[in-house]
Amino acid sequence: MTPAPLAARLSIPSGPLFFPVTAYGPDGTVALDTYRAHVREGVEAGAAGVFACCGTGEFHALTPEEYESCVRTAVEAADGRVPVVAGVGYGTALAVRYAGIAEAAGADGLLAMPPYLVVAGQPGLLRHYRELAAATSLPVIVYQRDNAVFTPETVVGLARTDGIIGFKDGLGDLDLMQRVVSAVRTEVPDGFLYFNGLPTAEQTQLAYRGIGITLYSSAVFCFVPEIALAFHRALASGDELTVRRLLDGFYRPFVELRARGRGYAVSLVKAGVRLRGPDVGGVRPPLHEPSEDDVARLAELIDHGLGLLGEGR
């Protein structure tokens, strides 16, 4: 673990937050050398943090042994230059087990994904994340999406819990998020972090910035870091022309392409990585590969998006 607190390292990122895909070889097993190169290239390209074995990294498809190898490899590839946050999930007992694996592998923090299957009430959700935080020395970021949706009062409870440092939103209810931010700011005024965690978060980041949420995940960074970095810089500097050009010419068409298939938030991103870099393999079931036509459309869109970077100079 790096000596600087994770919250401090993430609070003012120098670049997008990188969620690498997990690489598989021709035989379907995890390809650690390819994964190491993928993570290293992302760090060297300008990522502000590595979130390993999370949604884009197919946490759901990895065995505990594969998970440990991937987290350890990500830590080695980052080499202390940026923090490495590992995904954890399932029920409380398994989330605690994965937290222990991540801690032993050298991770700097945890992204706690929704509990498996159950739709729990607010007291049960709060107890789940509090027990996870109490069981590890690693700081925890709680991920809101799907069956883990929180009231502002529950997020205040999370923010008051030792070890929970932030809240990542993958739901997209801006009214709810405004009330969450306001409640926590009123009740727990010191340093709680928020992240826009929607798929292709750049598409909604202008709206999230309006309620004070400046941190966001970038799946696009996996395969076109040039575009993700240009967008991040334009947002930070107030370059509205570049922001609009990239939203209109790349991000909106990409979101529309992503919407053509279930699971494309992972499989289409992985196809993009294969188009531009190492062969990271396909996705594991129950996800499926994008169609050949959709991959061809993605290749055209990547070329168009890279061309947009030269405009306006």
Disulfide bonds with the S-S distance in Angstrom:
none
